[in-house]
Structure formats: C-alpha cells, structure tokens
Amino acid sequence: MIDSRKLERIEEVKASLTDFTQQHFADAPNLAAYTCKLWDQIGRKRNYVITGGTKEVWASAVVYVIARLNFLFDRSNPHYLPPNTICGFFGTKKGTVSARASEIEKACRIRMGHEGLCSEEISNDLTFVQLSNGIILSKRMAKEVGIIPNLNKTSEATSKSAPSEASDAPQGGRL
C-alpha cells in the first residue's frame, strides 16, 4: 500500500507538470504525454523516495529529463526549451534540477533513445540491434532494410522482401 505522503506528492507534482505542459507543450502533446508517463513511472517505484525535496524540484527534474531525451535544449529543435525556462517556471536552481534529473535517469534506468519517453524517430536512431552475423545496425536502418517490421510504412513499402539469409534475424540486443 502506498503511504499517504507519497500519494499527496504524486498529485502535487502531477498538477505542477500539467500547468507546465499546458503552457509550454501546448503544440506538442507527445512531449506532455512523455512527461506524465515518466512521472507515473517514478511514482510506481517502490524503493525510490519522492517525498523528500520540494515538489518544484521534482517537477522541473522530470521536465528536464524529457527535454534531454528529446533534444529540447538544442536551439534548432522546433520545441526549443532552455533550462532557464524550466527552472524559471518552477522557481528552482539549474544545478539542483540537473542533479535530480540525473538521479531519476539512474533510478529508472533511462538511456538516450528510451522508447516511450522520446519520439520514435529519436528512439529508432539511438537504439541498436545486433544481427547473428555480428553486424550492428540502428533500429531505423534495420527497419529500412526489412529486418525489423516497420509498422508506420504503407503496405507497399512493407511488401519489400526481407533479406534471404535467416542468420540476419535480429538478436534483440541493445548496445
């Protein structure tokens, strides 16, 4: 059973995240969804104490993690979001937020290209598969050559024949 302090903290941070995403991710609902999904994941962790620290630091750290994963700190990104905007909204310090974000990434075993927390395009470019013959490909490349089914392409594009060697089946490993 979840203790009442933890439930209260979950709801407080969720409300703060909702306020932030409505203001800054109004034109990017997927980023808002990633933010909520990450906070839900953190809230389900049994051995991760979220009742310490302020709700503002937790909320800004969650947004910071999502911003890192989706390259929102890059000025060329259409949804550019500088760290100062995150910290200014929540009234937090960049060093504290960055440290908490790193702690979250470690506790949740988040890596660059983490599926479900960043766009499929980013995930496909940063996730790798190793074939039985030792060749390593990005997930995107494996989909393009037909080794992994690409569910987003039309039926015409997916009707391309897959490589004839059975040994080229992915082993599902990540590097």
N, C-alpha and C positions, 0 to 999 in steps of 0.2 A: 504494500500500500504506500502511496506517495504521501509524504508529510505535507501538512497544510502550508508551511512556509515555502516549500518548493512549488506547489500549485499556484500560490499567490505570485511568486517570482515569474513563473511561466506566463501567467496572464498579464502582468505588468510589462514585461519585455515584449510580449506579443502586441500589446496596444501601442507601445513606442515604435515598434517595427512597422506596424500598419500606418501610423502617422507619417513616418519617413517615406515608406514606399508610395503612399498616395501623393506625396509632394514631389518626390524625385524620380520615381519609376512609373509614373502615370502612363507614359508612352511605351513602357517596356514591361508588360505584365509577366513575362517569363522571369525577369530579374526579381520581381516581387515574390513570385512563387518559389524561386530558389531560396530567397531569404527566409520565408516561412518554413520551408522544408528543412533547412539547416537548423533553425531554432527548435522545431519539433524533434529533430534527431537528437539535439543536445538535451532537451527535456526528458527524453526517454532513457538517457544514460543513467544507470543505477549508481555507479561509483564516481560520478562527476558532480561535485558540489557547485551548484549555481546560486546558492543563497548568499554566498559571500560577495562582497563588492557591490557596486551600485548597479541598478537596472540600466542606467545610461551607458555604462561601460560595456555591459553585456550586449546591449542592442547595437552599439556602434561597432563592437568587435565582430558581430555576426555580419553586419553590412560590409565591414572591412574584408572579411574572408571572401564573401561573394564578389566584391569588387576586384580582389586579387585574382580569383579564379577566372573571371570574365574579362580581364584586362581593362577594367574601367578606369584605371589610373593612367592609361595611355591617352594622350591628347587626341590622337587620330581616331579613337573609338567614338562612334556616334552618341554613345551614352556616357561620355566622359564624366567622371565623378572624382574630383581631387580629394585626398584625405582630409584636407581642411574643411571641406563641405560637410563631410560625415561628422567630424569632431565638433564643428561649429553648431550643427543641428542639435547634437546631444549634449553639448557643453562638456566635452571630455578632452583629454590630452592625447596627442598623437602617439607618444611613446607608450602610454598605458594601454591604449587601444591596440596598437600593433603587437604588444607582448601578449595580450589576452587573445588576440586573433591567432597568433602562433600556437598558443596553448590549446585552443579549440581545434586547430588543424591536427595537432598531435593526438589529442584525446579521441577525435573522431576518425583518425587515420585518413585525412583528406589529402589528396595529391593533386597536382595540376592535371586538368582534364577529367576530374572526378565526375563520373556520369550522374546526372540528376541535379548537379549543383552548378553546371555551366552549360553553355549551348552545345548542341550536338556537333556542330562544326568544330568547336574547340576540342571537345572530347575525342572526336574521331582523329584529329591531327596529333593529339598528345597521348593516345593510348596505342600500344603496340601489340602485335601478335607475332609469335614465333612459329614458323612452319616446321614440319617434321624434318625437313632437309636443312634446318638451321638458319634459313633466311628470316630476317626480321623486317616486318612491314608495319607502317602505321595502319590503324584501323581503316582510315579513309582509303588508302591505297588498296588494301585487301578487298574493300567493297567495290572499288572501281574495276578490279580485275575479276571479280566474281567469286572470290574465295569465301567471302562472308556475304550473305544475302543483304542487299540494300533495300529496305522496305520503303524508302522515300522515293525511289525512282519509279517511273511509269512501267507498265508491263512490257513495253517494247524494249526498254533498257535492261530489264531484268531477264529478258529471254536470251541474252548473250550466253554463249556456252561457257561453263566454268573450265578451269584448267583440267586437262585429261588425266594427269597423274594423281592418284589417290593420296600419294605421300605429301601433297601440298595442302592437306587439310590443316587448319589452324589448331594449335595445341591449347589455345586459350590463355597462354601465359602473358603476364604484363611485365614490362621492364621498368 
